[in-house]
Amino acid sequence: MKNIFLQIKELQEQYKSFIRSFQKFQNPVIKGWINDQIESGTFIYQKPVIDLIPQYKKGSTLEQLIQENSLPQDILTIFQNKEKSGPIQPYSHQDEAIRKTHEKKNIIVSTGTGSGKSMCFWIPIVSYCLQTKENEVKGVKALVIYPMNALANSQYNDIAERLHGMGITVAKYTGEMKPTHEEAHNYLKNVLKREKIYDSEIISRDDVQKTPPDILITNYKMLELILTRHYDRKIFRDNEKDVLKFLVLDEIHTYKGNSGADVAGLIRRVKQRLKIENPICIGTSATIEDTPGVKGNIIRQFAEDIFGEEFSESFLIQADYLEEDNSLELLNLNSLLE
């Protein structure tokens, strides 16, 4: 493996050579000035940025969370780590989210990109679906709303694979979903190059209307259509009072201004239509930060305005980081580039 700093140096020299190859100046003053600027290292490129990823504190083990919160044992099988060598090890913010949602508290999870915010709602949602499965409860149990299809796609693929063979179904109802099962199957196989379709997936609009999923992933525009189009209303036909328990808004900070008012109104219509009382509301964001005594109240009011539900004082969940090890010597990265 080549030294990254030597690779950077090599790329810089190649770029400077390229610049010199097509810039020809007759005036020696201008030529000298250009050469000086090129050699300065800031005229045609900036110095590389080194970004150190913080380490998150670990929380309780998944086994402990299952035991202490009476969660189904199948959670251990579903939520394996990437190597599938054992269950995931929750971070402290995931631990806190699982415990608070078990207590039926509404939360906002504000942690960095790559911190596993999705597990803060997937583990509670799947736990609830497994519990209702034992009682043969029909209907959509969780509504997960993403602002963009790209975000929905990546999350959908992961959770569909995890739920394979567990008797829980999930559907991604966006504008990309094909009308018939055959069209959807061909699209997955030929366009998305998916060889395997999991038994947890409901892949076409016809299938969703015939057999509503346990978990519905969508965006707020499609949710609006589901509530207004006659043939889409079938999706919620099995939803008796309080069957739909989880309302999730990913990237909740995007719902501001007019779009925020639209989503707030939409959430209230969903609760009224499906006769939902005291749902568990979860918002996630990588950009919302708390300043004690200042922003906390603003974020809380924002969350209550969007969901139309009360959030307790301890609603905001943020990441805890491992303390820096002062025994480690910091490298002078600039010297390595000289």
Short mmCIF file of the C-alpha atoms (twelve columns), coordinates in Angstrom:
data_MODEL
# 
_entry.id   MODEL 
# 
loop_
_atom_site.group_PDB 
_atom_site.id 
_atom_site.type_symbol 
_atom_site.label_atom_id 
_atom_site.label_alt_id 
_atom_site.label_comp_id 
_atom_site.label_asym_id 
_atom_site.label_seq_id 
_atom_site.Cartn_x 
_atom_site.Cartn_y 
_atom_site.Cartn_z 
_atom_site.pdbx_PDB_model_num 
ATOM 1   C CA . MET A 1   0.000   0.000   0.000   1 
ATOM 2   C CA . LYS A 2   1.467   3.348   -1.072  1 
ATOM 3   C CA . ASN A 3   2.002   6.154   1.398   1 
ATOM 4   C CA . ILE A 4   -1.000  8.495   1.065   1 
ATOM 5   C CA . PHE A 5   1.172   11.589  1.444   1 
ATOM 6   C CA . LEU A 6   3.490   10.467  -1.347  1 
ATOM 7   C CA . GLN A 7   0.440   9.870   -3.545  1 
ATOM 8   C CA . ILE A 8   -0.774  13.399  -2.854  1 
ATOM 9   C CA . LYS A 9   2.655   14.800  -3.728  1 
ATOM 10  C CA . GLU A 10  2.719   12.807  -6.962  1 
ATOM 11  C CA . LEU A 11  -0.716  14.062  -7.996  1 
ATOM 12  C CA . GLN A 12  0.271   17.642  -7.259  1 
ATOM 13  C CA . GLU A 13  3.403   17.392  -9.414  1 
ATOM 14  C CA . GLN A 14  1.446   15.855  -12.271 1 
ATOM 15  C CA . TYR A 15  -1.104  18.648  -12.120 1 
ATOM 16  C CA . LYS A 16  1.588   21.342  -12.095 1 
ATOM 17  C CA . SER A 17  3.221   19.708  -15.111 1 
ATOM 18  C CA . PHE A 18  -0.125  19.668  -16.903 1 
ATOM 19  C CA . ILE A 19  -0.684  23.385  -16.183 1 
ATOM 20  C CA . ARG A 20  2.768   24.311  -17.494 1 
ATOM 21  C CA . SER A 21  2.279   22.278  -20.696 1 
ATOM 22  C CA . PHE A 22  -0.404  24.531  -22.163 1 
ATOM 23  C CA . GLN A 23  0.416   27.924  -20.592 1 
ATOM 24  C CA . LYS A 24  3.033   29.748  -22.666 1 
ATOM 25  C CA . PHE A 25  3.973   33.324  -21.747 1 
ATOM 26  C CA . GLN A 26  6.254   35.633  -23.696 1 
ATOM 27  C CA . ASN A 27  6.447   38.273  -20.993 1 
ATOM 28  C CA . PRO A 28  9.078   37.121  -18.456 1 
ATOM 29  C CA . VAL A 29  7.436   39.060  -15.597 1 
ATOM 30  C CA . ILE A 30  4.078   37.339  -16.104 1 
ATOM 31  C CA . LYS A 31  5.808   33.980  -16.647 1 
ATOM 32  C CA . GLY A 32  7.764   34.355  -13.421 1 
ATOM 33  C CA . TRP A 33  4.696   35.363  -11.452 1 
ATOM 34  C CA . ILE A 34  2.709   32.369  -12.746 1 
ATOM 35  C CA . ASN A 35  5.545   29.955  -11.934 1 
ATOM 36  C CA . ASP A 36  5.832   31.388  -8.434  1 
ATOM 37  C CA . GLN A 37  2.099   30.958  -7.895  1 
ATOM 38  C CA . ILE A 38  2.154   27.377  -9.171  1 
ATOM 39  C CA . GLU A 39  5.005   26.482  -6.851  1 
ATOM 40  C CA . SER A 40  3.356   28.157  -3.885  1 
ATOM 41  C CA . GLY A 41  0.947   25.232  -3.645  1 
ATOM 42  C CA . THR A 42  -2.190  27.323  -3.045  1 
ATOM 43  C CA . PHE A 43  -2.814  28.806  -6.509  1 
ATOM 44  C CA . ILE A 44  -4.069  25.671  -8.273  1 
ATOM 45  C CA . TYR A 45  -4.868  23.360  -5.342  1 
ATOM 46  C CA . GLN A 46  -5.406  23.437  -1.621  1 
ATOM 47  C CA . LYS A 47  -3.573  21.393  0.966   1 
ATOM 48  C CA . PRO A 48  -5.325  18.111  1.811   1 
ATOM 49  C CA . VAL A 49  -7.771  18.102  4.683   1 
ATOM 50  C CA . ILE A 50  -7.359  15.418  7.318   1 
ATOM 51  C CA . ASP A 51  -10.648 14.608  9.037   1 
ATOM 52  C CA . LEU A 52  -10.432 12.441  12.133  1 
ATOM 53  C CA . ILE A 53  -13.591 10.418  12.761  1 
ATOM 54  C CA . PRO A 54  -14.543 10.445  16.454  1 
ATOM 55  C CA . GLN A 55  -15.071 7.207   18.308  1 
ATOM 56  C CA . TYR A 56  -18.506 6.794   19.863  1 
ATOM 57  C CA . LYS A 57  -18.985 5.399   23.343  1 
ATOM 58  C CA . LYS A 58  -20.467 1.940   23.529  1 
ATOM 59  C CA . GLY A 59  -23.735 1.311   25.333  1 
ATOM 60  C CA . SER A 60  -25.247 -1.838  26.764  1 
ATOM 61  C CA . THR A 61  -24.971 -5.026  24.751  1 
ATOM 62  C CA . LEU A 62  -27.922 -6.029  22.617  1 
ATOM 63  C CA . GLU A 63  -28.434 -9.011  24.931  1 
ATOM 64  C CA . GLN A 64  -28.721 -6.654  27.916  1 
ATOM 65  C CA . LEU A 65  -31.186 -4.397  26.115  1 
ATOM 66  C CA . ILE A 66  -33.347 -7.388  25.206  1 
ATOM 67  C CA . GLN A 67  -33.349 -8.672  28.768  1 
ATOM 68  C CA . GLU A 68  -33.918 -5.321  30.475  1 
ATOM 69  C CA . ASN A 69  -36.604 -4.105  28.048  1 
ATOM 70  C CA . SER A 70  -38.370 -7.407  27.325  1 
ATOM 71  C CA . LEU A 71  -37.542 -7.287  23.612  1 
ATOM 72  C CA . PRO A 72  -37.956 -10.364 21.376  1 
ATOM 73  C CA . GLN A 73  -34.963 -12.710 21.205  1 
ATOM 74  C CA . ASP A 74  -35.114 -12.656 17.378  1 
ATOM 75  C CA . ILE A 75  -33.570 -9.182  17.566  1 
ATOM 76  C CA . LEU A 76  -30.201 -10.876 18.096  1 
ATOM 77  C CA . THR A 77  -30.558 -12.746 14.796  1 
ATOM 78  C CA . ILE A 78  -31.850 -9.786  12.804  1 
ATOM 79  C CA . PHE A 79  -29.353 -7.161  13.886  1 
ATOM 80  C CA . GLN A 80  -26.029 -8.817  13.165  1 
ATOM 81  C CA . ASN A 81  -22.843 -6.825  12.545  1 
ATOM 82  C CA . LYS A 82  -21.462 -6.431  9.026   1 
ATOM 83  C CA . GLU A 83  -19.319 -9.546  9.318   1 
ATOM 84  C CA . LYS A 84  -22.397 -11.496 10.531  1 
ATOM 85  C CA . SER A 85  -20.222 -12.862 13.316  1 
ATOM 86  C CA . GLY A 86  -22.514 -11.732 16.097  1 
ATOM 87  C CA . PRO A 87  -25.075 -9.102  17.115  1 
ATOM 88  C CA . ILE A 88  -24.222 -5.442  16.760  1 
ATOM 89  C CA . GLN A 89  -22.751 -3.584  19.725  1 
ATOM 90  C CA . PRO A 90  -24.983 -0.542  20.249  1 
ATOM 91  C CA . TYR A 91  -23.487 2.879   20.863  1 
ATOM 92  C CA . SER A 92  -24.620 4.788   23.929  1 
ATOM 93  C CA . HIS A 93  -27.004 6.974   21.887  1 
ATOM 94  C CA . GLN A 94  -28.605 3.870   20.340  1 
ATOM 95  C CA . ASP A 95  -28.911 2.360   23.809  1 
ATOM 96  C CA . GLU A 96  -30.646 5.503   25.066  1 
ATOM 97  C CA . ALA A 97  -33.014 5.636   22.080  1 
ATOM 98  C CA . ILE A 98  -34.069 1.993   22.483  1 
ATOM 99  C CA . ARG A 99  -34.766 2.453   26.183  1 
ATOM 100 C CA . LYS A 100 -36.746 5.673   25.755  1 
ATOM 101 C CA . THR A 101 -38.902 4.359   22.922  1 
ATOM 102 C CA . HIS A 102 -39.587 1.266   25.032  1 
ATOM 103 C CA . GLU A 103 -40.928 3.718   27.609  1 
ATOM 104 C CA . LYS A 104 -43.081 5.177   24.783  1 
ATOM 105 C CA . LYS A 105 -41.232 8.494   24.813  1 
ATOM 106 C CA . ASN A 106 -40.875 10.693  21.730  1 
ATOM 107 C CA . ILE A 107 -37.287 11.457  20.757  1 
ATOM 108 C CA . ILE A 108 -35.046 13.373  18.379  1 
ATOM 109 C CA . VAL A 109 -31.725 11.654  17.587  1 
ATOM 110 C CA . SER A 110 -29.042 14.149  16.609  1 
ATOM 111 C CA . THR A 111 -25.752 12.408  15.902  1 
ATOM 112 C CA . GLY A 112 -23.156 12.521  13.135  1 
ATOM 113 C CA . THR A 113 -23.233 10.823  9.758   1 
ATOM 114 C CA . GLY A 114 -22.327 7.155   10.083  1 
ATOM 115 C CA . SER A 115 -23.282 7.001   13.761  1 
ATOM 116 C CA . GLY A 116 -26.075 4.471   13.245  1 
ATOM 117 C CA . LYS A 117 -29.071 6.779   13.693  1 
ATOM 118 C CA . SER A 118 -31.259 4.338   11.773  1 
ATOM 119 C CA . MET A 119 -30.772 1.624   14.407  1 
ATOM 120 C CA . CYS A 120 -32.304 4.017   16.929  1 
ATOM 121 C CA . PHE A 121 -35.663 3.409   15.259  1 
ATOM 122 C CA . TRP A 122 -35.237 0.091   13.409  1 
ATOM 123 C CA . ILE A 123 -34.631 -1.953  16.552  1 
ATOM 124 C CA . PRO A 124 -37.729 -0.580  18.383  1 
ATOM 125 C CA . ILE A 125 -39.868 -0.877  15.228  1 
ATOM 126 C CA . VAL A 126 -38.848 -4.465  14.485  1 
ATOM 127 C CA . SER A 127 -39.335 -5.393  18.152  1 
ATOM 128 C CA . TYR A 128 -42.904 -4.074  18.005  1 
ATOM 129 C CA . CYS A 129 -43.579 -5.885  14.709  1 
ATOM 130 C CA . LEU A 130 -42.330 -9.168  16.169  1 
ATOM 131 C CA . GLN A 131 -44.571 -8.754  19.208  1 
ATOM 132 C CA . THR A 132 -47.681 -7.978  17.129  1 
ATOM 133 C CA . LYS A 133 -46.841 -10.885 14.812  1 
ATOM 134 C CA . GLU A 134 -47.340 -13.287 17.731  1 
ATOM 135 C CA . ASN A 135 -50.855 -11.887 18.161  1 
ATOM 136 C CA . GLU A 136 -51.506 -11.973 14.384  1 
ATOM 137 C CA . VAL A 137 -52.150 -8.230  14.240  1 
ATOM 138 C CA . LYS A 138 -52.614 -6.996  10.656  1 
ATOM 139 C CA . GLY A 139 -51.904 -3.557  9.253   1 
ATOM 140 C CA . VAL A 140 -49.040 -1.086  8.911   1 
ATOM 141 C CA . LYS A 141 -47.226 -0.802  12.234  1 
ATOM 142 C CA . ALA A 142 -44.585 1.788   11.348  1 
ATOM 143 C CA . LEU A 143 -44.357 4.674   8.909   1 
ATOM 144 C CA . VAL A 144 -40.817 5.783   8.029   1 
ATOM 145 C CA . ILE A 145 -40.645 8.967   5.951   1 
ATOM 146 C CA . TYR A 146 -37.504 10.014  4.082   1 
ATOM 147 C CA . PRO A 147 -36.990 13.364  2.309   1 
ATOM 148 C CA . MET A 148 -35.202 11.750  -0.656  1 
ATOM 149 C CA . ASN A 149 -35.562 8.424   -2.460  1 
ATOM 150 C CA . ALA A 150 -31.785 7.851   -2.349  1 
ATOM 151 C CA . LEU A 151 -31.891 7.730   1.455   1 
ATOM 152 C CA . ALA A 152 -34.957 5.498   1.398   1 
ATOM 153 C CA . ASN A 153 -33.333 3.074   -1.050  1 
ATOM 154 C CA . SER A 154 -30.217 2.381   1.020   1 
ATOM 155 C CA . GLN A 155 -32.191 1.918   4.232   1 
ATOM 156 C CA . TYR A 156 -34.774 -0.265  2.529   1 
ATOM 157 C CA . ASN A 157 -32.205 -2.657  1.073   1 
ATOM 158 C CA . ASP A 158 -30.548 -3.122  4.451   1 
ATOM 159 C CA . ILE A 159 -33.700 -3.720  6.474   1 
ATOM 160 C CA . ALA A 160 -35.236 -5.987  3.804   1 
ATOM 161 C CA . GLU A 161 -32.171 -8.238  3.952   1 
ATOM 162 C CA . ARG A 162 -32.194 -8.290  7.756   1 
ATOM 163 C CA . LEU A 163 -35.883 -9.248  7.890   1 
ATOM 164 C CA . HIS A 164 -35.567 -12.132 5.418   1 
ATOM 165 C CA . GLY A 165 -37.110 -15.251 6.913   1 
ATOM 166 C CA . MET A 166 -38.504 -13.457 9.979   1 
ATOM 167 C CA . GLY A 167 -42.145 -13.169 8.880   1 
ATOM 168 C CA . ILE A 168 -42.127 -9.356  8.829   1 
ATOM 169 C CA . THR A 169 -42.747 -7.422  5.618   1 
ATOM 170 C CA . VAL A 170 -41.520 -4.059  4.387   1 
ATOM 171 C CA . ALA A 171 -42.377 -1.969  1.330   1 
ATOM 172 C CA . LYS A 172 -40.748 1.118   -0.183  1 
ATOM 173 C CA . TYR A 173 -43.668 3.023   -1.654  1 
ATOM 174 C CA . THR A 174 -42.136 5.775   -3.804  1 
ATOM 175 C CA . GLY A 175 -42.507 6.939   -7.393  1 
ATOM 176 C CA . GLU A 176 -39.945 4.308   -8.396  1 
ATOM 177 C CA . MET A 177 -42.194 1.388   -7.377  1 
ATOM 178 C CA . LYS A 178 -43.566 -0.512  -10.390 1 
ATOM 179 C CA . PRO A 179 -47.305 -1.254  -10.766 1 
ATOM 180 C CA . THR A 180 -47.187 -5.050  -11.168 1 
ATOM 181 C CA . HIS A 181 -45.156 -7.796  -9.531  1 
ATOM 182 C CA . GLU A 182 -43.673 -8.894  -12.863 1 
ATOM 183 C CA . GLU A 183 -42.542 -5.369  -13.765 1 
ATOM 184 C CA . ALA A 184 -41.061 -4.874  -10.296 1 
ATOM 185 C CA . HIS A 185 -39.247 -8.210  -10.414 1 
ATOM 186 C CA . ASN A 186 -37.732 -7.418  -13.829 1 
ATOM 187 C CA . TYR A 187 -36.703 -3.952  -12.640 1 
ATOM 188 C CA . LEU A 188 -34.926 -5.326  -9.585  1 
ATOM 189 C CA . LYS A 189 -33.184 -8.037  -11.584 1 
ATOM 190 C CA . ASN A 190 -32.289 -6.234  -14.823 1 
ATOM 191 C CA . VAL A 191 -31.890 -2.600  -13.796 1 
ATOM 192 C CA . LEU A 192 -30.810 -2.750  -10.150 1 
ATOM 193 C CA . LYS A 193 -28.951 -6.059  -10.717 1 
ATOM 194 C CA . ARG A 194 -30.552 -7.636  -7.662  1 
ATOM 195 C CA . GLU A 195 -30.291 -11.410 -7.969  1 
ATOM 196 C CA . LYS A 196 -32.170 -12.118 -4.753  1 
ATOM 197 C CA . ILE A 197 -35.573 -10.888 -3.680  1 
ATOM 198 C CA . TYR A 198 -36.133 -11.349 0.038   1 
ATOM 199 C CA . ASP A 199 -39.352 -12.811 1.390   1 
ATOM 200 C CA . SER A 200 -39.690 -9.682  3.534   1 
ATOM 201 C CA . GLU A 201 -40.132 -7.462  0.472   1 
ATOM 202 C CA . ILE A 202 -43.403 -6.309  -1.031  1 
ATOM 203 C CA . ILE A 203 -42.126 -4.955  -4.317  1 
ATOM 204 C CA . SER A 204 -45.052 -3.702  -6.445  1 
ATOM 205 C CA . ARG A 205 -48.017 -1.372  -5.976  1 
ATOM 206 C CA . ASP A 206 -50.461 -4.184  -6.675  1 
ATOM 207 C CA . ASP A 207 -48.785 -6.311  -4.006  1 
ATOM 208 C CA . VAL A 208 -48.823 -3.488  -1.444  1 
ATOM 209 C CA . GLN A 209 -52.537 -2.922  -1.963  1 
ATOM 210 C CA . LYS A 210 -53.310 -6.653  -1.781  1 
ATOM 211 C CA . THR A 211 -51.074 -7.364  1.202   1 
ATOM 212 C CA . PRO A 212 -50.154 -4.226  3.192   1 
ATOM 213 C CA . PRO A 213 -46.692 -4.398  4.801   1 
ATOM 214 C CA . ASP A 214 -45.793 -4.219  8.461   1 
ATOM 215 C CA . ILE A 215 -43.360 -1.372  7.730   1 
ATOM 216 C CA . LEU A 216 -44.033 1.290   5.099   1 
ATOM 217 C CA . ILE A 217 -41.110 3.371   3.839   1 
ATOM 218 C CA . THR A 218 -42.094 6.380   1.761   1 
ATOM 219 C CA . ASN A 219 -41.720 10.143  1.306   1 
ATOM 220 C CA . TYR A 220 -44.210 12.800  2.301   1 
ATOM 221 C CA . LYS A 221 -45.411 13.436  -1.261  1 
ATOM 222 C CA . MET A 222 -46.284 9.771   -1.781  1 
ATOM 223 C CA . LEU A 223 -47.891 9.623   1.650   1 
ATOM 224 C CA . GLU A 224 -50.122 12.497  0.571   1 
ATOM 225 C CA . LEU A 225 -51.192 10.470  -2.468  1 
ATOM 226 C CA . ILE A 226 -51.830 7.371   -0.350  1 
ATOM 227 C CA . LEU A 227 -54.272 9.375   1.763   1 
ATOM 228 C CA . THR A 228 -56.070 10.918  -1.226  1 
ATOM 229 C CA . ARG A 229 -56.093 8.300   -4.013  1 
ATOM 230 C CA . HIS A 230 -58.964 5.865   -3.686  1 
ATOM 231 C CA . TYR A 231 -57.056 2.725   -4.714  1 
ATOM 232 C CA . ASP A 232 -54.112 3.561   -2.427  1 
ATOM 233 C CA . ARG A 233 -56.319 3.751   0.661   1 
ATOM 234 C CA . LYS A 234 -56.370 -0.049  0.659   1 
ATOM 235 C CA . ILE A 235 -52.881 0.047   2.158   1 
ATOM 236 C CA . PHE A 236 -54.319 1.083   5.520   1 
ATOM 237 C CA . ARG A 237 -57.504 -1.016  5.349   1 
ATOM 238 C CA . ASP A 238 -56.364 -3.376  8.152   1 
ATOM 239 C CA . ASN A 239 -55.280 -0.600  10.472  1 
ATOM 240 C CA . GLU A 240 -57.511 -0.706  13.487  1 
ATOM 241 C CA . LYS A 241 -57.072 1.877   16.225  1 
ATOM 242 C CA . ASP A 242 -53.454 2.315   17.389  1 
ATOM 243 C CA . VAL A 243 -52.043 -0.485  15.196  1 
ATOM 244 C CA . LEU A 244 -49.677 2.038   13.615  1 
ATOM 245 C CA . LYS A 245 -47.386 2.806   16.520  1 
ATOM 246 C CA . PHE A 246 -44.231 4.446   15.060  1 
ATOM 247 C CA . LEU A 247 -43.971 7.700   13.101  1 
ATOM 248 C CA . VAL A 248 -40.408 8.391   11.917  1 
ATOM 249 C CA . LEU A 249 -39.089 11.454  10.095  1 
ATOM 250 C CA . ASP A 250 -35.535 11.015  8.848   1 
ATOM 251 C CA . GLU A 251 -33.534 14.226  8.310   1 
ATOM 252 C CA . ILE A 252 -36.193 16.115  10.224  1 
ATOM 253 C CA . HIS A 253 -34.326 19.418  9.859   1 
ATOM 254 C CA . THR A 254 -35.328 19.504  6.164   1 
ATOM 255 C CA . TYR A 255 -38.969 20.050  7.098   1 
ATOM 256 C CA . LYS A 256 -39.001 23.771  7.660   1 
ATOM 257 C CA . GLY A 257 -40.971 26.647  6.223   1 
ATOM 258 C CA . ASN A 258 -43.756 25.677  3.823   1 
ATOM 259 C CA . SER A 259 -42.654 22.038  3.539   1 
ATOM 260 C CA . GLY A 260 -42.583 21.788  7.325   1 
ATOM 261 C CA . ALA A 261 -46.147 23.096  7.537   1 
ATOM 262 C CA . ASP A 262 -47.215 20.613  4.847   1 
ATOM 263 C CA . VAL A 263 -45.627 17.678  6.682   1 
ATOM 264 C CA . ALA A 264 -47.087 18.771  10.020  1 
ATOM 265 C CA . GLY A 265 -50.554 18.864  8.475   1 
ATOM 266 C CA . LEU A 266 -49.967 15.507  6.797   1 
ATOM 267 C CA . ILE A 267 -48.922 13.856  10.074  1 
ATOM 268 C CA . ARG A 268 -52.099 15.105  11.729  1 
ATOM 269 C CA . ARG A 269 -54.236 13.721  8.890   1 
ATOM 270 C CA . VAL A 270 -52.520 10.327  9.209   1 
ATOM 271 C CA . LYS A 271 -53.223 10.231  12.940  1 
ATOM 272 C CA . GLN A 272 -56.839 11.232  12.419  1 
ATOM 273 C CA . ARG A 273 -57.462 8.813   9.537   1 
ATOM 274 C CA . LEU A 274 -55.897 5.832   11.321  1 
ATOM 275 C CA . LYS A 275 -57.197 6.770   14.778  1 
ATOM 276 C CA . ILE A 276 -53.739 6.897   16.310  1 
ATOM 277 C CA . GLU A 277 -53.419 8.065   19.881  1 
ATOM 278 C CA . ASN A 278 -50.020 8.637   21.527  1 
ATOM 279 C CA . PRO A 279 -47.774 7.331   18.728  1 
ATOM 280 C CA . ILE A 280 -44.053 6.988   19.299  1 
ATOM 281 C CA . CYS A 281 -42.521 9.835   17.282  1 
ATOM 282 C CA . ILE A 282 -38.882 9.733   16.224  1 
ATOM 283 C CA . GLY A 283 -36.941 12.352  14.295  1 
ATOM 284 C CA . THR A 284 -33.330 12.010  13.180  1 
ATOM 285 C CA . SER A 285 -30.803 14.577  12.033  1 
ATOM 286 C CA . ALA A 286 -27.052 14.995  11.710  1 
ATOM 287 C CA . THR A 287 -27.194 18.795  11.885  1 
ATOM 288 C CA . ILE A 288 -29.366 19.680  14.887  1 
ATOM 289 C CA . GLU A 289 -27.206 20.603  17.868  1 
ATOM 290 C CA . ASP A 290 -28.171 21.614  21.369  1 
ATOM 291 C CA . THR A 291 -26.991 24.645  23.297  1 
ATOM 292 C CA . PRO A 292 -28.179 24.239  26.909  1 
ATOM 293 C CA . GLY A 293 -30.902 26.707  27.780  1 
ATOM 294 C CA . VAL A 294 -31.122 28.126  24.262  1 
ATOM 295 C CA . LYS A 295 -31.570 25.746  21.360  1 
ATOM 296 C CA . GLY A 296 -33.049 22.882  23.354  1 
ATOM 297 C CA . ASN A 297 -36.371 24.673  23.770  1 
ATOM 298 C CA . ILE A 298 -36.428 25.681  20.103  1 
ATOM 299 C CA . ILE A 299 -35.776 22.118  18.901  1 
ATOM 300 C CA . ARG A 300 -38.391 20.771  21.279  1 
ATOM 301 C CA . GLN A 301 -40.989 23.246  20.018  1 
ATOM 302 C CA . PHE A 302 -40.069 22.406  16.422  1 
ATOM 303 C CA . ALA A 303 -40.530 18.672  17.067  1 
ATOM 304 C CA . GLU A 304 -43.875 19.217  18.799  1 
ATOM 305 C CA . ASP A 305 -45.089 21.440  15.948  1 
ATOM 306 C CA . ILE A 306 -44.154 18.824  13.330  1 
ATOM 307 C CA . PHE A 307 -45.561 15.732  15.073  1 
ATOM 308 C CA . GLY A 308 -48.351 17.367  17.054  1 
ATOM 309 C CA . GLU A 309 -47.247 15.388  20.110  1 
ATOM 310 C CA . GLU A 310 -45.577 16.245  23.401  1 
ATOM 311 C CA . PHE A 311 -41.835 15.768  23.828  1 
ATOM 312 C CA . SER A 312 -40.366 15.479  27.327  1 
ATOM 313 C CA . GLU A 313 -37.392 17.532  28.530  1 
ATOM 314 C CA . SER A 314 -35.002 14.638  27.850  1 
ATOM 315 C CA . PHE A 315 -36.198 14.195  24.261  1 
ATOM 316 C CA . LEU A 316 -32.907 15.094  22.533  1 
ATOM 317 C CA . ILE A 317 -30.413 12.242  22.164  1 
ATOM 318 C CA . GLN A 318 -26.853 13.151  21.190  1 
ATOM 319 C CA . ALA A 319 -23.684 11.121  20.824  1 
ATOM 320 C CA . ASP A 320 -21.143 10.547  23.560  1 
ATOM 321 C CA . TYR A 321 -17.532 10.283  22.420  1 
ATOM 322 C CA . LEU A 322 -14.573 8.470   23.847  1 
ATOM 323 C CA . GLU A 323 -12.216 10.836  25.598  1 
ATOM 324 C CA . GLU A 324 -9.041  11.665  23.717  1 
ATOM 325 C CA . ASP A 325 -6.047  9.588   24.758  1 
ATOM 326 C CA . ASN A 326 -3.493  12.220  25.723  1 
ATOM 327 C CA . SER A 327 -0.729  9.635   25.730  1 
ATOM 328 C CA . LEU A 328 -0.842  9.508   21.932  1 
ATOM 329 C CA . GLU A 329 1.486   11.934  20.188  1 
ATOM 330 C CA . LEU A 330 -0.182  14.121  17.566  1 
ATOM 331 C CA . LEU A 331 1.485   13.961  14.186  1 
ATOM 332 C CA . ASN A 332 2.507   17.172  12.459  1 
ATOM 333 C CA . LEU A 333 0.753   16.343  9.206   1 
ATOM 334 C CA . ASN A 334 1.974   19.494  7.482   1 
ATOM 335 C CA . SER A 335 5.583   18.395  7.900   1 
ATOM 336 C CA . LEU A 336 4.799   15.150  6.115   1 
ATOM 337 C CA . LEU A 337 3.682   17.098  3.071   1 
ATOM 338 C CA . GLU A 338 6.807   19.220  2.794   1 
# 
